Amino acid sequence: MYCFRLLRKFFAIGLLSLFPWTGLLSAPATPGYYPPYYVKPATQPGATQPAPGWPEQPHYRPTPSTSYSGTPPIQNHWSRQYRYQYRYPPTPAPSSGNYPAPSPLPAPKQQAPGIETSVSERRPVVQQNLIYRVRIKSSGNLKEATPRPTESMDAVFRQLGKPVTFSNAGPGQSNLVTEYTYLLIPLKEGEIYLPGITVIGKYTDGTEFNITADHGTTLYVQPAQPGVQPWLPLYNLRLEARFPETHDLKAGEPLEMAITTTAVGAVGTQLPGIASQLHSKDFYIYPGEVSTSGKISADGLDLLGSRTENFTLVPRWGGTLSLPTISLQWWNLRTGQAASTTLPIRQISVMGAPNPDADSRDGFSLPEGASLWFWIPLVLVVMLMLIAWLKVLFGSGRNSITVWISDHSRKLLGELYQPLAALGRRVSPRRHAHRLRTWIARNLPVSWKLWYCLRALEKEEDPATWVSALQILAAKHLGVRRHADLQYLGSSIIACHPAAHPRQVQVLMAKLESAVYGGQKLESFKQWKADFKRQIKPRLFPIRFRNCRPATDDHLLPRLNPSP
């Protein structure tokens, strides 16, 4: 067996000797691959030789079309296996002469940046301000990058501030992050789809890029609450007035005042102005500079905005002068209810001559307890009480006296009792007593109705409960809307009580509103009720027999962004 194998090897060697060895060594068997121990000759056949006196140029191996790595092809069955990995030769310096220089290597491909987007709320209400963030992550190979939000008729984008750049180091890598912040406002209810944002820019080598985020954003916008005007969705709203430290203010001297509106959920340019509400007969009021600001909270979740309006006040005369109450209506996103923020009436003591045209409308009435007209409503009440007692005694027929009379009449009259009883029921005024009482109550002056209703709340010591009852009674008797704010109720009461002092009613309402909604405690709620009863005390003349309300809706706010 061994001899047979030896003979087979010699036979194979003999066959190989029949072929020319130069062909095997002159060129590689496979393109781009050279057999082991292969040496390329210095002069290629047919190549142009350098002219005499010129330096000999270096020779380069032709660049293979494909780089191979691995086991070379087998030429014979006893060939050894080798592992090769060929690389491109370095580019030499340009040489003199007419010899072509090798072509440069292609530039490496830049790594595209990553894009991340986020929104502060997925289920907002119409016109709610949202925070939309765009983060561009790169390895530091960006020269510039600019996001381009998609334009839409359903939402509005507006950039907030300048972009912020920071480093986000991860395990084994370090990314450079550039964050852009936008104000996003949905304009209609329903589902709104925002496509992935597009980022354009340049790499550090000057190459431009244009990439789009893979995923968009879907908003499920809730409708605005019907009947709430104006529509101002916020998380919080406050009003604050600032005055300089002045102790000896005189009539005719200017006084500076600044009113600041601060909100959570909006920037300063979106907050309504209060200049249209600031009117007073005691001051000349001149509006001044208006400044606004807006920023993002420290936790990055909310918008913080403020609007400061400056005014110059000039007292017209001396005495205790009052500034009007300022109120802003808005929608509370935390509670899902309508809310009202009020700046109470501010009283300022001014030195100087008093107002010569002071209000004297209540001169017709005498001091309490001595007015003749004060007792007329009480007489009517006594008459109603007498009618009620007569109904109790003779109306139902179930008391002991009427039962005794009915039993004895049935025995005496016999068969005549039933016809006579039916005739008595038909001619009895009891059936008309309810209609008469309803007619009297319906035709009483509205000021008297409210007076008698509030007497039932005399023992109530909780201001919040008292306010709720007042709102219900005012809606029933004064014809105002339910859950109206206290300043509007004060205006309605003034319109229905001609003898009431408007300024005092507004002051009382402002104190009550501060106690119920502002957390300020009243010095004496009992004294407050006594002062309020004194203002709404019924008068015979002049009176109002129908539901009344203010001539204009002063409780409504101006437009969202009035011109200064």
C-alpha positions in Angstrom: 0.0 0.0 0.0 2.8 2.4 0.9 4.6 1.7 -2.4 1.4 2.4 -4.3 1.0 5.8 -2.7 4.7 6.7 -3.4 4.2 5.8 -7.1 1.1 8.0 -7.3 3.0 11.0 -6.0 5.8 10.6 -8.5 3.3 10.3 -11.3 1.7 13.6 -10.2 5.1 15.3 -10.2 5.7 14.1 -13.7 2.5 15.5 -14.9 3.3 18.9 -13.4 6.7 19.0 -15.2 4.9 19.0 -18.6 3.5 22.6 -17.9 5.6 25.8 -18.0 6.3 27.1 -14.6 6.6 30.7 -15.8 2.9 30.9 -16.3 2.2 29.9 -12.8 4.6 32.5 -11.3 3.9 35.4 -13.6 0.4 36.3 -12.3 -1.7 35.5 -9.3 -4.2 32.6 -9.7 -7.0 34.6 -8.3 -7.5 38.4 -8.8 -6.3 40.2 -5.7 -4.6 37.2 -4.2 -0.9 36.2 -4.6 0.5 32.8 -3.7 3.0 32.4 -0.9 6.6 33.3 -1.6 5.5 35.2 -4.8 7.9 38.1 -5.6 6.7 40.7 -8.1 9.4 41.6 -10.7 10.7 45.2 -10.7 9.8 45.8 -14.3 6.4 45.0 -15.6 6.2 43.7 -19.2 5.3 46.5 -21.5 5.7 49.2 -18.9 7.3 52.5 -19.9 10.9 52.8 -18.6 12.0 56.1 -17.1 14.1 58.4 -19.2 17.8 58.6 -18.5 18.6 61.0 -15.7 15.2 60.7 -14.1 14.8 58.8 -10.8 13.3 55.5 -10.9 9.7 55.6 -9.9 8.3 53.2 -7.2 6.2 50.4 -8.4 2.8 49.7 -6.9 0.7 46.6 -6.9 -2.6 47.2 -8.7 -5.4 47.9 -6.3 -7.6 44.8 -6.1 -11.3 45.2 -6.7 -12.1 43.2 -3.6 -10.2 42.7 -0.4 -10.0 39.1 0.5 -9.4 37.7 3.9 -9.2 34.0 4.7 -7.9 30.8 3.1 -6.3 31.1 -0.4 -7.6 28.8 -3.1 -6.2 25.3 -3.2 -3.8 24.6 -6.1 -2.9 21.1 -5.2 -3.8 18.7 -2.5 -0.7 19.1 -0.4 -0.6 22.9 -0.4 -0.4 24.6 3.0 -3.1 27.0 4.1 -2.2 30.6 4.9 -4.3 33.5 6.2 -3.8 36.9 4.5 -5.4 40.3 4.8 -4.4 42.9 2.3 -4.7 46.6 2.8 -4.3 49.6 0.5 -0.8 51.0 0.3 -0.2 54.5 1.7 -0.6 57.3 -0.7 2.9 58.6 -1.7 3.9 62.2 -2.1 3.4 63.6 -5.6 6.4 62.9 -7.9 7.8 65.0 -10.6 7.5 63.9 -14.2 4.6 62.7 -16.3 3.7 59.8 -14.2 0.1 59.7 -12.9 -0.4 59.9 -9.1 -2.5 57.3 -7.4 -6.2 58.2 -6.8 -7.0 59.3 -3.1 -9.0 57.1 -0.8 -12.7 58.0 -0.3 -13.6 59.9 2.9 -15.1 57.8 5.7 -18.9 58.1 6.1 -20.2 60.3 8.9 -22.4 58.9 11.6 -25.9 60.4 11.5 -27.2 62.1 14.7 -30.1 60.6 16.6 -33.4 62.5 17.2 -35.6 62.3 20.3 -38.9 64.2 20.9 -41.2 64.5 23.9 -44.3 66.5 24.8 -45.5 67.5 28.3 -49.1 66.4 27.8 -50.8 63.9 25.5 -54.4 64.7 26.3 -54.6 68.5 26.5 -57.5 70.8 26.0 -57.9 73.2 23.2 -55.4 76.2 23.4 -53.5 74.6 26.3 -49.8 75.4 26.2 -47.6 72.4 25.9 -43.8 72.0 26.1 -42.4 70.2 23.1 -38.7 69.1 23.3 -36.3 68.0 20.6 -33.0 66.4 21.5 -30.3 65.9 18.9 -27.6 63.3 19.9 -24.3 63.2 18.2 -20.7 62.1 18.8 -19.4 65.6 18.4 -19.2 65.6 14.6 -21.8 68.2 14.0 -21.0 71.8 12.9 -24.6 73.0 13.0 -28.1 71.5 13.3 -31.5 73.2 13.1 -34.9 71.5 13.7 -37.7 72.3 11.3 -41.1 71.6 13.0 -43.8 70.6 10.5 -46.2 73.4 9.7 -49.8 72.5 10.5 -53.2 74.3 10.6 -54.1 72.2 13.7 -51.2 73.3 16.0 -48.7 76.2 16.4 -45.0 75.9 17.2 -42.9 78.6 18.8 -39.4 78.3 20.0 -38.7 79.1 23.7 -35.3 80.5 24.4 -32.0 79.3 23.0 -30.9 75.7 22.6 -29.0 74.0 25.4 -26.0 71.7 24.9 -24.8 69.2 27.4 -22.9 65.9 27.5 -24.7 62.6 28.1 -22.0 60.1 29.0 -23.1 56.4 28.8 -21.4 53.1 29.4 -18.4 53.0 27.0 -19.5 56.1 25.0 -20.0 59.9 25.3 -22.8 61.7 23.4 -23.2 65.4 22.9 -26.9 66.4 23.3 -28.4 69.7 21.9 -31.9 70.3 23.3 -34.5 72.7 21.6 -37.6 73.7 23.5 -40.8 74.7 21.7 -44.2 76.0 22.8 -46.9 73.8 21.2 -50.6 75.0 21.1 -53.3 72.7 19.7 -55.9 74.8 18.0 -58.8 72.3 17.5 -60.3 69.3 19.3 -59.9 65.7 18.4 -56.9 63.7 17.3 -53.9 65.6 16.0 -50.9 63.8 14.5 -47.6 65.6 14.3 -45.1 64.0 11.9 -41.5 63.3 12.9 -39.5 66.5 13.1 -36.9 67.2 10.4 -33.3 68.3 11.3 -31.0 69.9 8.8 -27.3 70.9 9.3 -23.7 70.2 8.5 -21.0 67.9 9.7 -17.6 69.2 10.8 -16.2 68.4 7.4 -18.8 70.6 5.7 -21.1 67.8 4.4 -24.8 68.7 4.7 -27.4 66.3 6.1 -31.2 66.3 6.2 -32.8 63.6 8.5 -36.3 63.1 9.9 -37.3 61.4 13.1 -38.7 57.9 12.7 -41.8 58.5 15.0 -44.3 61.3 15.2 -46.5 62.5 18.0 -50.2 62.0 18.5 -52.3 64.4 20.6 -55.8 63.7 21.8 -57.2 67.2 22.3 -60.2 67.7 24.6 -62.8 70.4 23.7 -63.2 73.7 25.5 -65.8 73.9 28.2 -69.0 75.4 26.6 -70.2 78.6 28.2 -66.8 79.6 29.7 -65.6 82.9 28.3 -62.9 83.9 27.9 -61.2 80.5 27.5 -57.9 80.7 29.4 -56.6 77.2 30.4 -54.0 77.5 33.2 -52.7 75.7 36.3 -52.7 78.7 38.5 -53.3 82.5 38.2 -52.5 85.3 40.7 -52.9 89.0 40.9 -50.7 91.3 43.0 -50.6 95.1 43.4 -47.5 97.0 44.6 -47.5 100.6 46.0 -44.6 102.7 47.2 -44.2 103.5 50.9 -46.1 106.8 51.1 -47.6 108.1 54.3 -48.6 111.6 53.5 -50.3 111.4 50.1 -52.0 114.6 49.1 -54.6 115.3 46.4 -53.0 116.1 43.1 -49.7 114.3 43.8 -48.9 111.3 41.6 -48.7 107.8 43.0 -47.1 104.9 41.2 -48.8 101.5 41.1 -47.7 98.2 39.6 -50.1 95.2 39.1 -48.5 91.9 38.3 -50.3 88.9 36.9 -48.4 85.6 37.3 -49.5 82.3 35.8 -48.5 78.7 35.6 -49.2 77.3 32.2 -48.6 80.3 30.0 -46.0 82.9 29.1 -46.5 86.6 29.9 -47.5 87.6 26.3 -50.5 85.3 26.6 -52.0 86.8 29.8 -54.8 89.3 29.5 -54.4 92.9 30.5 -56.3 94.6 33.4 -56.1 98.2 32.2 -59.7 98.2 30.9 -61.0 97.3 34.4 -59.1 100.0 36.2 -61.5 102.9 36.3 -62.3 105.1 39.3 -64.0 108.5 39.9 -61.6 109.3 42.7 -58.3 109.1 40.6 -56.9 110.1 37.3 -55.3 106.9 36.0 -52.6 106.9 33.4 -51.3 103.6 32.0 -47.5 103.2 31.7 -45.0 100.5 30.6 -46.0 96.9 30.2 -43.4 94.1 30.7 -43.8 90.4 30.1 -41.6 87.4 30.8 -41.8 83.6 30.4 -39.6 80.7 31.3 -39.7 77.0 32.1 -39.9 75.8 35.7 -36.9 74.2 37.4 -38.3 70.7 36.9 -38.9 71.4 33.2 -42.6 70.5 33.4 -44.4 73.8 33.4 -44.4 77.2 31.8 -44.1 80.2 34.1 -45.2 83.6 32.9 -45.8 87.1 34.3 -47.2 90.4 33.1 -46.5 93.6 34.9 -48.5 96.7 34.1 -47.5 100.1 35.6 -49.9 102.9 36.3 -49.7 106.5 37.6 -52.6 107.5 39.9 -53.4 111.1 40.7 -56.0 111.6 43.5 -58.7 114.1 42.6 -59.6 115.0 46.2 -58.9 114.1 49.8 -60.5 111.4 52.0 -60.6 107.6 51.9 -60.5 106.8 48.2 -61.0 103.4 46.7 -59.6 101.6 43.7 -62.0 99.2 41.9 -61.9 95.4 42.2 -60.0 93.6 39.4 -61.1 90.1 38.4 -59.8 87.6 35.9 -61.7 84.5 34.8 -59.8 81.4 33.8 -60.1 77.6 33.5 -58.3 75.5 36.2 -56.6 72.5 34.5 -55.9 70.8 37.8 -59.6 70.8 39.1 -61.3 70.9 35.7 -63.5 73.9 36.8 -63.9 77.5 36.0 -62.0 79.8 38.4 -61.8 83.5 39.2 -58.9 85.5 40.6 -59.7 88.8 42.2 -57.7 91.7 43.4 -59.8 93.2 46.2 -60.7 96.9 46.5 -57.8 99.0 47.8 -58.6 102.0 50.0 -56.1 104.8 50.1 -56.1 107.8 52.5 -55.4 111.1 50.8 -55.0 114.5 52.4 -56.9 117.4 50.9 -60.4 118.8 50.4 -63.1 116.1 50.1 -65.3 115.5 47.1 -67.8 118.3 46.8 -70.2 116.1 44.8 -70.5 113.3 47.4 -73.2 110.7 46.8 -76.4 111.6 48.7 -78.8 109.1 47.2 -79.8 107.6 50.6 -81.0 110.9 52.1 -84.6 109.8 51.7 -84.4 107.0 54.3 -84.2 107.7 58.0 -81.9 105.9 60.5 -82.6 102.3 60.9 -85.6 101.7 63.2 -87.0 105.2 62.7 -88.0 104.9 59.0 -91.7 104.7 58.3 -91.1 102.6 55.1 -89.1 100.1 57.1 -92.2 98.8 58.8 -94.4 98.4 55.8 -92.7 95.1 54.7 -93.0 93.9 58.2 -96.7 94.5 58.2 -97.0 92.5 55.0 -95.1 89.7 56.6 -97.5 89.7 59.6 -100.5 89.5 57.2 -99.0 86.5 55.4 -98.4 84.8 58.7 -102.1 85.4 59.7 -103.2 83.9 56.4 -101.0 80.9 57.1 -102.5 80.3 60.6 -106.0 80.6 59.2 -105.1 77.9 56.7 -103.7 75.7 59.5 -106.9 76.1 61.6 -109.5 75.8 58.9 -107.8 74.7 55.7 -107.0 71.0 56.2 -110.1 70.1 58.4 -108.1 67.6 60.5 -107.8 69.7 63.7 -109.9 68.8 66.7 -112.3 71.8 66.4 -113.2 71.1 62.7 -113.5 67.4 63.4 -116.0 68.0 66.2 -118.0 70.5 64.1 -118.1 68.1 61.1 -119.3 65.1 63.3 -122.1 67.0 64.9 -123.2 68.6 61.6 -123.4 65.2 60.0 -125.7 64.0 62.8 -128.0 67.0 62.7 -128.2 67.5 58.9 -128.4 63.8 57.9 -128.7 63.5 54.1 -128.3 67.2 53.6 -124.8 67.1 55.0 -123.0 65.9 51.8 -124.6 68.6 49.4 -123.9 71.3 51.9 -120.3 70.2 52.5 -119.7 70.1 48.8 -121.1 73.6 48.4 -118.9 74.8 51.3 -115.8 73.4 49.7 -116.6 75.3 46.4 -117.2 78.6 48.1 -114.3 78.3 50.6 -111.3 80.7 50.0 -108.9 77.9 50.9 -108.6 76.7 47.3 -107.6 80.2 46.3 -105.2 80.8 49.2 -102.2 79.1 47.5 -102.7 81.1 44.3 -103.0 84.3 46.3 -99.8 83.6 48.2 -97.9 82.7 45.1 -99.1 85.8 43.3 -98.1 88.0 46.3 -94.6 86.4 46.5 -94.1 86.7 42.7 -95.0 90.4 42.7 -93.0 91.6 45.6 -90.1 93.8 44.8 -86.9 91.9 44.2 -85.1 93.7 47.0 -87.7 92.5 49.5 -87.5 89.0 48.2 -83.7 88.9 48.8 -84.1 90.5 52.2 -86.6 87.9 53.5 -84.6 85.0 52.0 -81.3 86.2 53.6 -83.0 86.5 57.0 -83.3 82.7 57.0 -79.4 82.5 56.9 -79.0 84.7 60.0 -77.6 81.9 62.1 -75.1 80.6 59.5 -71.6 81.3 60.6 -69.6 79.7 57.7 -68.8 82.3 55.0 -68.4 79.6 52.3 -71.9 78.1 53.0 -73.4 81.6 53.2 -71.9 82.5 49.8 -73.3 79.3 48.2 -76.8 80.2 49.5 -76.4 83.8 48.3 -75.5 82.6 44.8 -78.6 80.3 44.7 -80.9 83.0 45.9 -79.5 85.6 43.6 -79.9 83.3 40.6 -83.6 82.7 41.6 -84.6 86.2 42.5 -82.2 88.6 40.8 -82.0 86.7 37.5 -78.2 86.3 37.4 -76.4 83.3 36.2 -75.7 80.4 38.6 -72.4 80.4 40.4 -71.7 84.0 39.5 -68.6 85.6 41.2 -69.2 87.8 44.2 -68.3 91.1 42.4 -70.9 90.4 39.8 -73.4 89.7 42.5 -72.5 92.9 44.2 -73.2 94.8 40.9 -76.6 93.0 40.6 -77.5 93.9 44.2 -76.6 97.5 43.6 -78.8 97.6 40.4 -81.8 96.1 42.3 -81.3 98.1 45.5 -81.3 101.8 44.5 -80.7 103.0 48.1 -77.6 100.8 48.5 -74.3 102.5 48.5 -72.3 101.0 45.6 -68.9 101.6 47.0 -69.7 100.0 50.3 -71.3 97.0 48.7 -68.2 96.4 46.5 -66.0 96.7 49.6 -68.1 94.1 51.5 -68.1 91.7 48.5 -64.3 92.0 48.1 -63.8 91.2 51.8 -66.1 88.2 51.6 -64.3 86.9 48.4 -60.9 87.2 50.0 -62.2 85.2 53.0 -63.8 82.5 51.0 -61.3 82.1 48.1 -58.2 83.9 49.2 -57.7 82.3 52.7 -58.0 85.7 54.5 -60.0 85.5 57.7 -62.7 88.1 58.4 -62.4 89.9 61.6 -66.1 89.4 62.4 -68.5 87.6 60.1 -71.4 88.7 62.3 -70.4 92.3 61.9 -70.0 91.8 58.1 -73.6 90.4 57.9 -74.9 93.3 59.8 -73.2 95.8 57.4 -74.5 93.9 54.4 -78.1 93.8 55.7 -77.8 97.5 56.2 -77.0 98.0 52.5 -79.8 95.7 51.2 -82.4 96.9 53.6 -85.7 97.3 51.7 -87.0 100.8 50.8 -90.4 101.6 49.5 -89.2 104.2 47.0 -87.5 103.7 44.6 -88.1 100.0 44.1 -87.6 97.4 41.4 -90.5 94.9 40.7 -88.7 92.8 38.1 -85.5 90.8 37.9 -82.6 93.0 37.2 -79.0 92.8 36.4 -76.2 95.2 35.4 -76.6 97.0 32.1 -73.2 95.6 30.9 -71.3 92.4 31.5 -68.4 94.0 33.2 -67.4 90.7 34.7 -66.2 89.5 31.3 -62.6 89.8 30.5 -61.1 91.6 27.5 -59.5 89.8 24.6 -56.7 87.3 25.4 -53.9 89.6 24.0 -55.2 93.2 23.8 -53.0 95.8 22.3 -51.2 97.9 24.9 
